[in-house]
């Protein structure tokens, strides 16, 4: 049995299909969770994969003006893209990701989604709990001292 993820389904006419056909498969056929994919060479863009229904964002690595990371325990990383965008990544064991982001050697990051991913069994594997993307004019972004 599959579950359809369509938050607007209750408003559709009977028999009308969703314009986006996204289904979640049963627990036995979920895909294993991988927090990020490393790259051997420097990448031009960083793909940020948020939970459904949010789209992926692919900002330029060259636009990063600052990377802040809680490098001791690996709980949070903040990417500042000038005055227009900020990305806050929260999770566990993100120390290696912090180092790889500084070298532009990450193809994509993926937020854990229990509807799509199997629950991680390896307690030492990296895990991304949330990816928060904030865009807008500088007055809408938090001051540097409050970014994490």
FINUVO-276556 format. One record per residue: y negated, z negated, x negated of N, C-alpha, C in turn; residue in three letters. Coordinates in steps of 0.02 Angstrom, whole numbers, padded with zeros to 5 digits, always signed. Layout:
// FINUVO-276556
YZXYZXYZXALA
...
// end
This chain:
// FINUVO-276556
+00059+00000-00042+00000+00000+00000-00062+00000-00044UNK
-00111+00040-00026-00173+00041-00064-00230+00015-00021UNK
-00280-00012-00055-00339-00039-00021-00397+00006-00038UNK
-00434+00027+00013-00492+00069+00002-00554+00026-00007UNK
-00593+00041-00059-00654+00004-00072-00711+00046-00042UNK
-00729+00031+00019-00784+00067+00052-00821+00016+00094UNK
-00876-00009+00067-00914-00061+00102-00947-00036+00165UNK
-00953+00030+00173-00985+00058+00232-00934+00083+00284UNK
-00870+00071+00273-00818+00097+00318-00827+00075+00390UNK
-00850+00015+00401-00857-00010+00470-00913+00026+00508UNK
-00957+00061+00472-01012+00097+00505-00996+00171+00516UNK
-00940+00195+00490-00922+00266+00498-00889+00278+00565UNK
-00895+00340+00588-00862+00359+00650-00786+00360+00640UNK
-00748+00350+00693-00675+00352+00686-00652+00419+00657UNK
-00611+00417+00606-00585+00477+00574-00630+00506+00520UNK
-00692+00482+00514-00738+00507+00463-00719+00477+00395UNK
-00713+00521+00344-00694+00498+00278-00755+00477+00238UNK
-00743+00433+00190-00796+00413+00144-00812+00471+00097UNK
-00875+00481+00080-00891+00534+00032-00865+00518-00037UNK
-00851+00455-00051-00823+00434-00115-00753+00408-00101UNK
-00703+00441-00128-00634+00421-00116-00611+00377-00174UNK
-00619+00312-00167-00597+00265-00218-00548+00217-00187UNK
-00489+00214-00215-00440+00167-00189-00416+00122-00245UNK
-00395+00064-00226-00368+00016-00274-00293+00014-00261UNK
-00255+00020-00314-00183+00021-00307-00155-00050-00305UNK
-00093-00057-00282-00063-00124-00278-00059-00157-00346UNK
-00048-00223-00346-00047-00263-00407+00001-00235-00460UNK
+00057-00209-00440+00106-00184-00488+00084-00122-00525UNK
+00035-00086-00500+00014-00024-00533-00058-00026-00558UNK
-00086-00085-00565-00153-00091-00593-00151-00075-00667UNK
-00206-00052-00694-00209-00035-00764-00224-00097-00807UNK
-00199-00099-00867-00214-00156-00911-00288-00157-00928UNK
-00315-00217-00938-00387-00224-00952-00399-00220-01027UNK
-00447-00177-01046-00470-00171-01115-00546-00179-01112UNK
-00574-00226-01149-00645-00242-01145-00689-00186-01173UNK
-00668-00154-01227-00707-00100-01256-00662-00055-01297UNK
-00688+00006-01311-00651+00053-01352-00691+00064-01417UNK
-00662+00045-01474-00696+00056-01537-00696+00129-01557UNK
-00743+00148-01599-00748+00216-01623-00748+00216-01700UNK
-00720+00268-01729-00718+00272-01802-00785+00294-01831UNK
-00823+00333-01792-00888+00355-01816-00943+00328-01769UNK
-01004+00329-01793-01060+00306-01753-01069+00351-01692UNK
-01080+00320-01635-01088+00356-01572-01161+00361-01553UNK
-01180+00415-01521-01248+00427-01500-01267+00384-01438UNK
-01220+00378-01392-01230+00340-01330-01179+00283-01325UNK
-01196+00232-01286-01151+00178-01270-01139+00180-01195UNK
-01077+00191-01175-01061+00193-01103-01047+00122-01079UNK
-01084+00102-01028-01077+00036-00998-01043+00044-00930UNK
-00981+00020-00924-00943+00028-00862-00944-00037-00823UNK
-00982-00037-00769-00988-00096-00726-00936-00092-00671UNK
-00930-00146-00632-00883-00148-00576-00903-00096-00524UNK
-00853-00070-00488-00865-00025-00433-00904-00062-00380UNK
-00953-00034-00348-00974+00035-00344-01030+00054-00391UNK
-01048+00011-00438-01103+00026-00485-01083+00085-00529UNK
-01130+00130-00543-01116+00187-00588-01117+00164-00661UNK
-01089+00205-00704-01092+00192-00776-01162+00211-00801UNK
-01185+00175-00851-01249+00190-00884-01232+00209-00956UNK
-01268+00257-00983-01256+00280-01052-01321+00283-01092UNK
-01349+00225-01110-01411+00227-01149-01398+00248-01221UNK
-01451+00274-01253-01448+00295-01322-01443+00234-01368UNK
-01398+00237-01416-01395+00183-01465-01458+00180-01507UNK
-01488+00238-01520-01548+00240-01561-01608+00206-01527UNK
-01603+00194-01461-01658+00162-01425-01653+00086-01427UNK
-01599+00059-01455-01592-00014-01459-01644-00040-01509UNK
-01684-00088-01485-01734-00118-01529-01712-00186-01555UNK
-01666-00218-01520-01642-00284-01542-01574-00298-01511UNK
-01530-00330-01551-01465-00353-01528-01462-00427-01542UNK
-01454-00467-01489-01448-00539-01497-01377-00558-01476UNK
-01346-00599-01516-01278-00618-01500-01263-00691-01516UNK
-01225-00722-01473-01202-00790-01485-01139-00781-01527UNK
-01148-00773-01593-01096-00753-01639-01046-00808-01656UNK
-01062-00870-01643-01015-00924-01660-00955-00926-01613UNK
-00969-00922-01548-00915-00926-01499-00904-00860-01462UNK
-00950-00812-01470-00941-00747-01439-00946-00746-01364UNK
-00995-00782-01336-01001-00787-01264-01051-00739-01232UNK
-01102-00717-01269-01154-00675-01239-01185-00630-01292UNK
-01201-00569-01271-01237-00521-01313-01292-00491-01270UNK
-01352-00485-01299-01408-00454-01264-01431-00393-01304UNK
-01434-00336-01271-01459-00275-01302-01528-00260-01272UNK
-01578-00254-01314-01645-00237-01290-01659-00164-01307UNK
-01679-00127-01257-01697-00057-01265-01772-00051-01254UNK
-01810-00072-01304-01882-00070-01298-01907-00114-01241UNK
-01957-00089-01207-01988-00128-01154-01962-00107-01085UNK
-01915-00059-01082-01895-00032-01018-01826-00054-00993UNK
-01784-00079-01038-01715-00093-01018-01687-00150-01060UNK
-01647-00192-01028-01611-00245-01063-01542-00251-01032UNK
-01491-00260-01075-01422-00266-01053-01396-00334-01077UNK
-01369-00373-01030-01340-00438-01047-01265-00435-01034UNK
-01226-00446-01087-01153-00444-01084-01127-00515-01092UNK
-01091-00540-01042-01063-00607-01045-00987-00602-01044UNK
-00955-00646-01083-00883-00646-01085-00856-00697-01134UNK
-00799-00681-01164-00767-00725-01212-00744-00683-01271UNK
-00746-00714-01330-00722-00683-01392-00756-00615-01404UNK
-00822-00614-01403-00861-00553-01412-00890-00546-01483UNK
-00866-00586-01530-00892-00584-01598-00883-00515-01630UNK
-00823-00487-01623-00809-00422-01653-00852-00367-01620UNK
-00860-00371-01555-00903-00324-01519-00974-00327-01545UNK
-01000-00387-01557-01067-00396-01584-01075-00358-01650UNK
-01026-00364-01694-01029-00329-01758-01025-00253-01749UNK
-00981-00231-01704-00972-00159-01694-01033-00127-01661UNK
-01067-00163-01616-01127-00136-01585-01182-00125-01636UNK
-01186-00168-01686-01237-00160-01737-01226-00096-01777UNK
-01164-00073-01783-01148-00012-01820-01140+00049-01775UNK
-01154+00043-01709-01147+00097-01660-01075+00122-01656UNK
-01026+00080-01665-00956+00101-01667-00917+00079-01605UNK
-00950+00085-01547-00917+00069-01483-00927+00129-01436UNK
-00872+00156-01409-00877+00212-01362-00898+00188-01293UNK
-00864+00135-01269-00880+00108-01203-00864+00034-01199UNK
-00898+00000-01152-00884-00069-01134-00865-00070-01061UNK
-00818-00112-01042-00797-00114-00972-00794-00186-00947UNK
-00826-00197-00891-00825-00261-00857-00757-00269-00822UNK
-00729-00329-00824-00665-00342-00790-00674-00337-00715UNK
-00630-00300-00681-00630-00293-00609-00560-00308-00584UNK
-00549-00365-00551-00481-00385-00530-00449-00337-00481UNK
-00489-00294-00447-00461-00246-00400-00429-00187-00437UNK
-00448-00176-00499-00424-00118-00537-00380-00138-00596UNK
-00398-00194-00628-00364-00215-00690-00314-00271-00677UNK
-00262-00270-00718-00214-00325-00719-00249-00385-00752UNK
-00232-00445-00731-00261-00504-00762-00237-00507-00835UNK
-00283-00518-00882-00263-00521-00952-00215-00579-00965UNK
-00164-00567-01004-00115-00619-01021-00126-00646-01091UNK
-00158-00606-01134-00172-00627-01202-00235-00671-01203UNK
-00227-00735-01217-00283-00781-01216-00332-00770-01274UNK
-00312-00732-01324-00355-00719-01382-00389-00651-01379UNK
-00376-00613-01327-00406-00546-01320-00478-00553-01295UNK
-00522-00507-01316-00591-00509-01291-00592-00495-01216UNK
-00643-00522-01184-00648-00517-01111-00722-00513-01092UNK
-00741-00462-01052-00809-00455-01028-00810-00474-00955UNK
-00843-00530-00940-00847-00555-00872-00901-00518-00832UNK
-00958-00502-00864-01011-00467-00828-01054-00426-00876UNK
-01079-00371-00849-01128-00329-00883-01187-00323-00835UNK
-01243-00350-00855-01303-00349-00812-01354-00303-00845UNK
-01374-00251-00808-01423-00202-00834-01488-00213-00796UNK
-01540-00229-00834-01606-00240-00804-01654-00185-00829UNK
-01684-00150-00782-01732-00098-00800-01797-00112-00765UNK
-01849-00081-00790-01913-00088-00758-01968-00100-00808UNK
-02029-00108-00783-02085-00120-00827-02078-00187-00863UNK
-02111-00195-00920-02103-00256-00960-02116-00321-00922UNK
-02160-00321-00873-02174-00383-00837-02115-00405-00794UNK
-02068-00361-00779-02009-00379-00739-01952-00406-00782UNK
-01953-00393-00847-01901-00418-00891-01920-00488-00915UNK
-01870-00532-00926-01886-00600-00949-01915-00598-01020UNK
-01957-00649-01036-01984-00653-01104-01929-00661-01155UNK
-01943-00642-01217-01892-00644-01271-01859-00713-01277UNK
-01897-00767-01268-01869-00834-01276-01819-00852-01221UNK
-01821-00816-01165-01778-00832-01109-01722-00781-01099UNK
-01709-00737-01146-01660-00683-01136-01589-00707-01143UNK
-01576-00763-01171-01510-00797-01168-01509-00856-01209UNK
// end
